[in-house]
Amino acid sequence: MGDGMRTIIKNVDIYLEDSLIKKGSVLIRHGKIESISEKHLNQSDTQMIDGRGKRLIPGFIDGHIHGAVGYDVMDGVEALKRMSQALPREGTTSFVATTITNPLEEIEQAIQAIHQFESSPGNAEVLGAHVEGPFIERGKAGAQPLNHILNPDLDVVKRWLDLADDSIKTITIAPELDIDGRFIQFLVEHDVNVSAGHTAANYGDIKQSVEKGVSQITHLCNAMPGIHHRDVGAVGAAMLMDNLMSELIADRIHVSDEMLKLIFQTIGPERLIMITDAMRAKGMSEGTYTLGGQQVTVKDGRATLSNGTLAGSVLTMDQAARNLLEVTEANFRDIIQMASVNPAKQLGVFEQKGSIAVGKDADLLIVDEQFHIEHTFCRGVLS
């Protein structure tokens, strides 16, 4: 599509931030939403897409994904390219490439690759890096390799930030390991979204870390203690603290149906962020793969290490949406909130992404009422 080419998506129900336009039209130019109309738009030199009465919603943003279609973020630029090409099929128009606990030089190489990578229009955009580990609790490592776990180290993150400029969006740490709070405070001062995960923190630890700047819980319920009647821990903190956002893997494996219901009822769509935490086997057949240098077996939708530990997922964002519709009381607009609006706000990109509004990136999905993807537009280009 040429630089001056326009695209009109017509005959769609448009889900705006606070309202709905039935049978409306959206004009896209230069990858941005130029206008939104209740009428049928018709202009010369314009690509016309008929939505056939389906729903137009903002593209999904996956803030925590390690890999897909045989590739892993730790593999470098080629992996980012392949993931960027594949993810629009599930409605993901942008994502945060997530690293794993590995030798520091390998994490740094991945961060540099993420910083340098630019995806083409029509492919999902890499928004930056989510650095998961190595500053985590050994007893809650999950599928994070034990032999590379470290205590919080300011010199290391200062070097990362120098390498990556503003490319590091999120860092997951066990906040109880940051004894004096300087590590968390430094990251917050540098506009990094600090997420508590792979943690043994009790409720008091989480409360203190939130006061220092932690604003998110990584894959809620996983790699942290469950709720106990004498200490509700990180899970209870997520439910009780109105200033905490929580990632949620809604694959019905990482979190049971009953817990999904409880989480949705107690936390609600305003503070939940849908993620996949997918690894390289997503979009591939069952078999043996790797994650962080460890062998992972994928069978019946479960990705596990040899000891049975869950090792990421093979979940897609559109399937996560359908799971939440089926299991919880979430409605269509709640899914948009959790899959598009909330991640955009948490990552500081809501001025450009996360909702349908004039001037924003034309990251758009045409879907049915069950979030089956009809068309995906990444920065105005049909994928």
Sine and cosine of phi, psi and omega as CSV:
sin_phi,cos_phi,sin_psi,cos_psi,sin_omega,cos_omega
0.00,0.00,0.80,-0.60,-0.04,-1.00
-0.91,0.41,0.28,-0.96,-0.10,-0.99
-0.87,0.49,-0.58,0.82,-0.03,-1.00
-1.00,-0.06,-0.01,1.00,-0.04,-1.00
-0.91,0.40,0.66,-0.75,0.04,-1.00
-0.94,-0.34,0.45,-0.89,0.11,-0.99
-0.81,-0.58,0.70,-0.71,0.12,-0.99
-0.90,-0.44,0.82,-0.57,0.16,-0.99
-0.99,-0.16,0.89,-0.46,-0.08,-1.00
-0.88,-0.48,0.25,-0.97,0.10,-1.00
0.86,0.51,0.76,0.65,0.03,-1.00
-0.75,-0.66,0.48,-0.88,0.16,-0.99
-1.00,0.07,0.91,-0.41,-0.17,-0.99
-0.99,-0.11,0.87,-0.49,0.00,-1.00
-1.00,-0.01,1.00,-0.09,0.08,-1.00
-0.98,0.18,0.06,-1.00,-0.07,-1.00
-0.85,0.53,-0.68,0.74,-0.09,-1.00
-0.78,-0.62,0.19,0.98,-0.05,-1.00
-0.41,-0.91,0.10,-0.99,-0.02,-1.00
-0.76,-0.65,0.78,-0.63,0.11,-0.99
-0.96,-0.26,0.87,-0.49,0.00,-1.00
-1.00,0.08,0.72,-0.70,0.07,-1.00
0.81,0.58,0.68,0.74,-0.03,-1.00
-1.00,-0.09,-0.12,-0.99,-0.02,-1.00
-0.67,-0.74,0.49,-0.87,0.08,-1.00
-0.79,-0.62,0.75,-0.66,0.06,-1.00
-0.98,-0.20,0.79,-0.61,0.00,-1.00
-0.91,-0.41,0.70,-0.71,0.09,-1.00
-0.54,-0.84,0.67,-0.74,-0.02,-1.00
0.80,0.60,0.57,0.82,0.06,-1.00
0.98,0.20,0.03,1.00,-0.02,-1.00
-0.91,-0.42,0.37,-0.93,0.12,-0.99
-0.98,0.18,0.92,-0.39,-0.06,-1.00
-1.00,0.01,-0.62,0.79,0.05,-1.00
-0.39,-0.92,0.39,-0.92,0.02,-1.00
-0.77,-0.64,0.76,-0.65,-0.13,-0.99
-0.69,-0.73,0.51,-0.86,0.12,-0.99
-0.99,0.15,-0.12,0.99,-0.05,-1.00
-0.95,-0.31,0.21,-0.98,0.13,-0.99
-0.97,0.24,0.86,-0.50,0.06,-1.00
-1.00,0.02,0.52,-0.85,0.02,-1.00
-0.48,-0.88,0.90,-0.44,-0.02,-1.00
-0.69,-0.72,0.46,-0.89,0.05,-1.00
-0.95,0.32,0.30,-0.95,-0.02,-1.00
0.78,0.62,0.72,0.69,-0.09,-1.00
-0.73,-0.68,0.75,-0.67,0.13,-0.99
-0.98,0.19,0.81,-0.58,-0.04,-1.00
-0.97,-0.26,0.79,-0.62,0.08,-1.00
-0.88,-0.48,0.88,-0.47,0.02,-1.00
-1.00,-0.01,0.91,-0.43,-0.01,-1.00
-0.98,0.21,-0.10,0.99,0.09,-1.00
0.79,0.62,0.65,0.76,0.10,-1.00
0.98,0.21,0.12,0.99,0.01,-1.00
-0.99,0.13,-0.16,-0.99,-0.15,-0.99
-0.97,-0.26,0.67,-0.74,0.05,-1.00
-0.95,-0.32,0.85,-0.52,-0.07,-1.00
-0.73,-0.68,0.29,-0.96,0.08,-1.00
-0.92,0.38,0.50,-0.87,0.02,-1.00
-0.90,0.44,0.44,-0.90,0.03,-1.00
-0.97,0.24,0.54,-0.84,0.07,-1.00
-0.86,-0.51,0.90,-0.43,0.01,-1.00
-0.99,-0.14,0.95,-0.31,-0.08,-1.00
-1.00,0.08,0.03,1.00,-0.06,-1.00
-0.42,-0.91,0.99,-0.11,0.00,-1.00
-0.52,-0.85,0.78,-0.63,-0.04,-1.00
-1.00,-0.06,-0.49,0.87,-0.08,-1.00
-0.08,-1.00,0.04,-1.00,0.02,-1.00
-0.11,-0.99,0.32,-0.95,0.09,-1.00
0.69,0.73,0.66,0.76,0.08,-1.00
1.00,0.02,-0.01,1.00,-0.07,-1.00
-0.88,-0.48,0.45,-0.89,0.00,-1.00
-0.78,-0.62,0.60,-0.80,0.01,-1.00
-0.78,0.62,-0.58,0.81,-0.03,-1.00
-0.93,0.37,-0.21,0.98,0.01,-1.00
-0.96,0.26,-0.37,0.93,0.04,-1.00
0.94,-0.35,-0.37,-0.93,-0.18,-0.98
-0.88,0.48,-0.68,0.73,-0.03,-1.00
-0.87,0.49,-0.61,0.79,0.04,-1.00
-0.90,0.44,-0.68,0.73,0.02,-1.00
-0.88,0.48,-0.65,0.76,0.03,-1.00
-0.88,0.47,-0.75,0.66,-0.04,-1.00
-0.91,0.42,-0.64,0.76,0.06,-1.00
-0.90,0.43,-0.68,0.74,0.00,-1.00
-0.86,0.51,-0.60,0.80,0.01,-1.00
-0.96,0.28,-0.56,0.83,-0.13,-0.99
-1.00,0.08,-0.58,0.81,-0.19,-0.98
-0.90,0.43,-0.48,0.88,0.05,-1.00
-0.85,0.53,-0.39,0.92,0.01,-1.00
-0.88,0.48,-0.46,0.89,0.02,-1.00
-0.98,-0.20,0.15,0.99,0.03,-1.00
1.00,-0.05,0.05,1.00,0.01,-1.00
-0.99,0.10,0.90,-0.44,-0.02,-1.00
-0.98,-0.21,-0.22,0.97,0.13,-0.99
-0.39,-0.92,0.41,-0.91,-0.06,-1.00
-0.44,-0.90,0.31,-0.95,0.07,-1.00
-0.95,-0.32,0.93,-0.37,-0.07,-1.00
-0.94,0.35,0.82,-0.57,-0.19,-0.98
-0.95,-0.31,0.79,-0.61,0.03,-1.00
-1.00,0.00,0.15,-0.99,0.01,-1.00
-0.77,-0.63,0.33,-0.94,0.05,-1.00
-0.86,0.51,0.89,-0.46,-0.03,-1.00
-0.49,-0.87,0.02,-1.00,0.13,-0.99
-0.81,0.58,0.59,-0.81,-0.10,-0.99
-0.83,0.56,-0.62,0.78,-0.03,-1.00
-0.91,0.41,-0.52,0.86,0.02,-1.00
-0.97,0.26,-0.61,0.80,0.09,-1.00
-0.90,0.44,-0.68,0.73,0.00,-1.00
-0.89,0.45,-0.66,0.75,0.04,-1.00
-0.87,0.49,-0.66,0.75,0.02,-1.00
-0.91,0.41,-0.67,0.74,0.02,-1.00
-0.88,0.47,-0.68,0.74,0.03,-1.00
-0.90,0.44,-0.66,0.75,0.02,-1.00
-0.89,0.46,-0.67,0.74,0.03,-1.00
-0.89,0.45,-0.67,0.74,0.00,-1.00
-0.89,0.46,-0.63,0.78,-0.07,-1.00
-0.99,0.13,-0.36,0.93,-0.14,-0.99
-0.97,0.25,0.70,-0.72,0.11,-0.99
-0.79,-0.61,0.88,-0.48,0.01,-1.00
-0.99,0.14,0.47,-0.88,0.00,-1.00
-0.99,0.16,0.51,-0.86,0.14,-0.99
-0.82,0.57,0.64,-0.77,-0.11,-0.99
0.99,-0.14,-0.28,0.96,0.10,-1.00
-0.93,-0.38,0.40,-0.92,0.02,-1.00
-0.89,0.46,0.66,-0.75,-0.05,-1.00
-1.00,0.04,0.71,-0.70,0.11,-0.99
-0.99,0.11,0.90,-0.43,-0.07,-1.00
-0.99,0.11,-0.30,0.95,-0.04,-1.00
0.50,-0.87,-0.33,-0.94,-0.09,-1.00
-0.94,-0.34,0.64,-0.77,0.26,-0.97
-0.94,-0.33,0.93,-0.35,-0.03,-1.00
-1.00,-0.05,0.97,-0.24,-0.02,-1.00
-0.99,-0.14,0.95,-0.32,-0.15,-0.99
0.99,0.14,0.06,-1.00,0.15,0.99
-1.00,0.01,0.14,0.99,-0.13,-0.99
-1.00,-0.02,0.93,0.36,-0.12,-0.99
-0.74,-0.67,0.19,-0.98,-0.01,-1.00
-0.99,0.15,0.83,-0.56,-0.07,-1.00
-0.85,0.53,-0.60,0.80,-0.03,-1.00
-0.95,0.30,-0.18,0.98,0.02,-1.00
-0.83,-0.56,0.56,0.83,-0.09,-1.00
-0.93,0.37,-0.48,0.88,-0.08,-1.00
0.87,0.49,-0.83,-0.56,0.01,-1.00
-1.00,-0.09,0.22,0.98,0.07,-1.00
-0.99,0.15,0.80,-0.60,-0.06,-1.00
-0.85,0.53,0.82,-0.57,-0.10,-0.99
-0.90,0.44,-0.59,0.81,-0.18,-0.98
-0.97,0.26,-0.04,1.00,0.03,-1.00
-0.89,-0.46,0.16,0.99,0.02,-1.00
-0.95,0.30,0.66,-0.75,-0.04,-1.00
-0.76,-0.66,0.33,-0.95,0.21,-0.98
-0.97,0.23,0.40,-0.91,0.01,-1.00
-0.80,0.60,0.74,-0.68,-0.09,-1.00
-0.72,-0.70,0.95,-0.32,-0.05,-1.00
-0.89,0.45,-0.61,0.80,-0.01,-1.00
-0.88,0.47,-0.62,0.79,0.00,-1.00
-0.91,0.42,-0.75,0.66,-0.05,-1.00
-0.94,0.34,-0.50,0.86,0.09,-1.00
-0.89,0.46,-0.65,0.76,0.04,-1.00
-0.91,0.42,-0.67,0.75,0.03,-1.00
-0.87,0.50,-0.71,0.71,-0.03,-1.00
-0.92,0.39,-0.55,0.83,0.08,-1.00
-0.91,0.41,-0.63,0.77,0.00,-1.00
-0.93,0.36,-0.62,0.79,-0.23,-0.97
-0.96,-0.29,-0.02,1.00,-0.04,-1.00
0.83,0.56,-0.89,-0.46,-0.02,-1.00
-0.97,-0.25,0.36,0.93,-0.09,-1.00
-0.98,0.20,-0.35,0.94,0.03,-1.00
-0.99,0.13,0.94,-0.35,-0.04,-1.00
-1.00,0.00,-0.65,0.76,-0.11,-0.99
-0.66,-0.75,0.61,-0.79,0.19,-0.98
-0.78,-0.63,0.80,-0.60,0.09,-1.00
-1.00,-0.05,0.80,-0.59,0.06,-1.00
-0.68,-0.74,0.32,-0.95,0.20,-0.98
-1.00,0.08,0.96,-0.27,-0.18,-0.98
-0.91,0.42,-0.41,0.91,0.00,-1.00
-0.92,0.39,-0.29,0.96,0.02,-1.00
-0.98,0.19,-0.29,0.96,0.02,-1.00
-1.00,0.01,0.99,0.14,-0.21,-0.98
-0.86,0.50,-0.72,0.69,-0.07,-1.00
-0.99,-0.11,-0.04,1.00,0.06,-1.00
0.99,0.14,-0.05,1.00,-0.07,-1.00
-0.92,0.39,-0.56,0.83,-0.04,-1.00
-0.91,0.42,-0.77,0.64,0.01,-1.00
-0.88,0.47,-0.72,0.70,-0.04,-1.00
-0.88,0.48,-0.64,0.77,0.03,-1.00
-0.88,0.48,-0.73,0.69,-0.01,-1.00
-0.88,0.47,-0.69,0.72,0.00,-1.00
-0.89,0.46,-0.66,0.75,0.03,-1.00
-0.88,0.47,-0.39,0.92,0.01,-1.00
-0.97,-0.24,0.41,0.91,0.14,-0.99
0.87,0.49,0.51,0.86,0.10,-0.99
-1.00,-0.07,0.71,-0.70,0.07,-1.00
-0.97,0.22,0.94,-0.35,-0.07,-1.00
-1.00,-0.09,0.84,-0.55,-0.09,-1.00
-0.88,-0.48,0.73,-0.69,0.01,-1.00
-1.00,0.06,0.85,-0.53,-0.01,-1.00
-0.31,-0.95,0.24,-0.97,-0.10,-0.99
0.72,0.69,0.86,0.51,-0.23,-0.97
-0.71,-0.70,0.53,-0.85,0.14,-0.99
-0.97,-0.25,0.27,0.96,-0.10,-1.00
-0.85,0.52,0.65,-0.76,0.16,-0.99
-1.00,0.01,-0.02,-1.00,-0.06,-1.00
-0.86,0.51,-0.67,0.74,-0.01,-1.00
-0.89,0.45,-0.63,0.78,0.04,-1.00
-0.87,0.49,-0.71,0.70,-0.01,-1.00
-0.90,0.43,-0.67,0.74,0.01,-1.00
-0.86,0.51,-0.70,0.71,0.03,-1.00
-0.90,0.43,-0.65,0.76,-0.03,-1.00
-0.93,0.38,-0.56,0.83,0.05,-1.00
-0.91,0.40,-0.62,0.79,0.05,-1.00
-0.89,0.45,-0.47,0.88,0.02,-1.00
-1.00,0.08,-0.31,0.95,0.06,-1.00
0.69,-0.73,-0.10,1.00,0.09,-1.00
-0.89,0.45,0.74,-0.67,-0.08,-1.00
-0.79,-0.61,0.11,0.99,-0.13,-0.99
-0.47,-0.88,0.46,-0.89,0.13,-0.99
-0.93,-0.38,0.75,-0.66,0.01,-1.00
-0.99,0.14,0.71,-0.70,-0.05,-1.00
0.41,0.91,0.98,0.20,-0.08,-1.00
-0.74,0.67,0.71,-0.71,0.02,-1.00
1.00,0.08,-0.42,0.91,-0.05,-1.00
-0.99,-0.12,0.68,-0.74,-0.01,-1.00
0.87,0.49,0.68,0.74,0.09,-1.00
-0.34,-0.94,0.36,-0.93,0.01,-1.00
-0.90,0.43,0.51,-0.86,0.12,-0.99
-0.97,0.26,0.11,-0.99,0.03,-1.00
-0.93,0.37,0.77,-0.64,0.09,-1.00
-0.87,-0.49,0.52,-0.85,-0.10,-1.00
-0.93,0.36,-0.24,0.97,0.08,-1.00
-0.96,-0.27,-0.19,0.98,0.11,-0.99
-0.40,-0.92,0.92,-0.38,-0.11,-0.99
-0.98,0.18,-0.13,0.99,0.14,-0.99
0.87,0.50,-0.39,-0.92,-0.05,-1.00
-0.92,0.39,-0.59,0.81,-0.01,-1.00
-0.91,0.41,-0.71,0.70,0.05,-1.00
-0.90,0.43,-0.60,0.80,0.05,-1.00
-0.88,0.48,-0.66,0.75,0.03,-1.00
-0.87,0.49,-0.58,0.82,0.00,-1.00
-0.97,0.24,-0.55,0.83,-0.14,-0.99
-1.00,-0.07,-0.45,0.89,-0.13,-0.99
-0.99,-0.11,0.92,-0.40,-0.09,-1.00
-0.93,0.37,-0.24,0.97,-0.01,-1.00
-0.98,-0.18,0.29,0.96,0.05,-1.00
-0.93,-0.37,0.80,-0.60,0.18,-0.98
-1.00,-0.03,0.40,-0.92,-0.01,-1.00
-0.68,-0.74,0.78,-0.62,0.17,-0.98
-0.95,0.32,0.52,-0.85,0.00,-1.00
-0.62,-0.78,0.81,-0.59,0.09,-1.00
-1.00,-0.08,0.98,-0.21,-0.10,-0.99
-0.99,-0.11,0.82,0.57,0.02,-1.00
-0.99,-0.11,0.00,1.00,-0.01,-1.00
0.92,0.38,0.28,0.96,0.08,-1.00
-0.88,-0.48,-0.81,0.59,0.00,-1.00
-0.91,0.41,-0.53,0.85,-0.01,-1.00
-0.70,-0.72,0.76,-0.65,-0.04,-1.00
-0.92,0.39,0.31,-0.95,0.03,-1.00
-0.85,0.53,-0.66,0.75,-0.03,-1.00
-0.91,0.42,-0.63,0.78,0.02,-1.00
-0.94,0.33,-0.60,0.80,0.08,-1.00
-0.85,0.53,-0.69,0.73,0.03,-1.00
-0.88,0.47,-0.73,0.68,-0.02,-1.00
-0.89,0.47,-0.69,0.73,0.01,-1.00
-0.89,0.46,-0.72,0.70,-0.03,-1.00
-0.91,0.41,-0.64,0.76,-0.03,-1.00
-0.94,0.35,-0.57,0.82,-0.08,-1.00
-1.00,-0.01,-0.58,0.81,-0.03,-1.00
-1.00,-0.08,-0.72,0.69,0.05,-1.00
1.00,0.09,0.25,-0.97,-0.10,-0.99
-0.92,0.39,-0.34,0.94,-0.05,-1.00
-0.94,0.33,-0.34,0.94,-0.08,-1.00
-0.82,-0.57,0.24,0.97,0.04,-1.00
-0.94,-0.33,0.59,-0.81,0.00,-1.00
-0.81,-0.58,0.91,-0.41,0.04,-1.00
-0.94,0.33,0.75,-0.66,0.09,-1.00
-0.71,-0.71,0.22,-0.97,0.12,-0.99
-0.97,-0.24,-0.54,0.84,-0.16,-0.99
0.78,0.62,0.56,0.83,-0.09,-1.00
-0.96,0.29,0.49,-0.87,0.08,-1.00
-0.91,-0.41,-0.06,-1.00,-0.22,-0.98
-0.87,0.49,-0.32,0.95,-0.03,-1.00
-0.98,0.22,-0.16,0.99,0.04,-1.00
-0.86,0.52,0.78,-0.62,-0.01,-1.00
0.99,0.11,0.10,1.00,-0.02,-1.00
-0.89,-0.45,0.12,-0.99,0.04,-1.00
-0.98,0.20,0.21,-0.98,0.08,-1.00
-0.89,0.46,0.45,-0.89,0.00,-1.00
0.42,-0.91,-0.40,-0.92,-0.06,-1.00
-0.94,-0.34,0.75,-0.66,-0.03,-1.00
-0.70,-0.72,-0.12,-0.99,0.05,-1.00
-0.77,-0.64,0.45,-0.89,0.11,-0.99
-0.56,-0.83,0.89,-0.46,-0.01,-1.00
0.86,0.51,0.56,0.83,0.00,-1.00
0.98,0.18,0.10,0.99,-0.02,-1.00
-0.95,-0.30,0.56,-0.83,0.02,-1.00
-0.97,0.25,0.73,-0.68,-0.01,-1.00
-0.82,-0.58,0.75,-0.66,0.07,-1.00
-0.97,-0.23,0.77,-0.64,0.02,-1.00
-0.93,-0.36,0.88,-0.48,0.00,-1.00
-0.49,-0.87,0.72,-0.70,0.02,-1.00
0.81,0.58,0.61,0.79,0.06,-1.00
0.99,0.17,0.03,1.00,0.00,-1.00
-0.95,-0.32,0.70,-0.72,0.09,-1.00
-0.94,-0.35,0.88,-0.47,-0.10,-1.00
-0.69,-0.72,0.50,-0.86,0.19,-0.98
-0.96,0.28,0.11,-0.99,-0.04,-1.00
-0.88,0.47,-0.44,0.90,0.00,-1.00
-1.00,0.00,0.10,1.00,0.03,-1.00
1.00,-0.05,-0.10,0.99,0.02,-1.00
-0.91,0.42,0.73,-0.69,0.07,-1.00
-0.89,0.46,0.70,-0.72,-0.06,-1.00
-0.82,-0.57,0.95,0.30,-0.08,-1.00
0.96,0.27,-0.27,-0.96,-0.06,-1.00
-0.68,-0.74,0.07,-1.00,0.19,-0.98
-0.88,-0.47,0.43,0.90,-0.07,-1.00
-0.95,0.31,0.57,-0.82,0.18,-0.98
-0.96,-0.28,0.41,-0.91,-0.04,-1.00
-0.91,0.41,-0.61,0.79,0.00,-1.00
-0.93,0.38,-0.58,0.82,0.06,-1.00
-0.94,0.35,-0.61,0.79,0.08,-1.00
-0.86,0.52,-0.65,0.76,0.03,-1.00
-0.88,0.47,-0.71,0.70,0.00,-1.00
-0.91,0.41,-0.61,0.79,0.03,-1.00
-0.88,0.48,-0.71,0.71,-0.01,-1.00
-0.92,0.38,-0.59,0.81,0.08,-1.00
-0.88,0.47,-0.63,0.77,-0.07,-1.00
-0.97,0.23,-0.64,0.76,-0.19,-0.98
-1.00,0.00,-0.61,0.79,-0.10,-0.99
-0.95,-0.32,-0.08,-1.00,0.06,-1.00
-1.00,-0.03,0.27,0.96,0.01,-1.00
-0.89,0.45,0.64,-0.77,0.09,-1.00
-0.96,-0.27,-0.02,-1.00,-0.09,-1.00
-0.84,0.54,-0.73,0.69,-0.03,-1.00
-0.94,0.34,-0.51,0.86,0.08,-1.00
-0.86,0.50,-0.65,0.76,0.01,-1.00
-0.89,0.45,-0.68,0.73,0.05,-1.00
-0.85,0.53,-0.67,0.74,0.01,-1.00
-0.86,0.51,-0.71,0.70,-0.11,-0.99
-0.99,0.17,-0.49,0.87,-0.10,-1.00
-0.99,-0.15,-0.29,0.96,-0.08,-1.00
-0.77,-0.64,-0.84,0.54,-0.10,-0.99
-0.91,0.42,-0.82,0.57,-0.08,-1.00
-0.88,0.48,-0.73,0.68,0.03,-1.00
-0.89,0.46,-0.61,0.79,0.02,-1.00
-0.89,0.46,-0.68,0.73,0.01,-1.00
-0.92,0.38,-0.69,0.72,-0.04,-1.00
-0.90,0.43,-0.55,0.84,-0.03,-1.00
-1.00,0.00,-0.01,1.00,0.05,-1.00
0.96,0.27,0.45,0.89,-0.02,-1.00
-0.87,-0.49,0.30,0.95,-0.09,-1.00
-0.92,0.39,-0.35,0.94,0.08,-1.00
-0.93,0.37,-0.41,0.91,-0.03,-1.00
-0.96,-0.30,-0.48,0.88,-0.19,-0.98
-0.63,-0.78,0.13,-0.99,0.15,-0.99
0.99,-0.13,-0.22,0.97,0.06,-1.00
-0.41,-0.91,0.22,-0.98,0.02,-1.00
-1.00,-0.10,0.93,-0.36,-0.01,-1.00
-0.41,-0.91,0.50,-0.86,0.01,-1.00
-0.86,0.51,0.73,-0.69,0.02,-1.00
1.00,-0.10,-0.28,0.96,0.00,-1.00
-0.99,0.12,0.31,-0.95,0.10,-0.99
-0.83,0.55,0.64,-0.77,0.02,-1.00
-0.99,0.11,0.91,0.42,0.13,-0.99
-1.00,-0.07,0.98,-0.18,-0.23,-0.97
-0.69,-0.73,0.50,-0.86,0.07,-1.00
-0.80,-0.60,0.68,-0.73,0.23,-0.97
-0.98,-0.20,0.87,-0.49,-0.11,-0.99
-0.71,-0.70,0.26,-0.97,0.17,-0.98
-1.00,-0.07,-0.13,-0.99,-0.10,-0.99
-0.94,0.34,-0.20,0.98,0.05,-1.00
-0.95,-0.31,0.28,0.96,0.04,-1.00
0.90,0.44,0.47,0.88,0.22,-0.97
-0.97,0.25,0.74,-0.67,-0.16,-0.99
-0.99,0.11,0.84,-0.54,0.10,-1.00
-1.00,-0.02,-0.77,0.64,0.03,-1.00
-0.58,-0.81,0.54,-0.84,0.11,-0.99
-0.83,-0.56,0.75,-0.66,0.08,-1.00
-0.90,-0.43,0.84,-0.54,0.07,-1.00
-0.94,-0.34,0.92,-0.39,-0.07,-1.00
0.76,0.65,0.72,0.69,0.16,-0.99
1.00,0.07,-0.13,0.99,-0.05,-1.00
-0.97,-0.26,0.77,-0.63,0.02,-1.00
-0.91,0.41,0.82,-0.58,-0.06,-1.00
-0.99,0.15,0.00,0.00,0.00,0.00
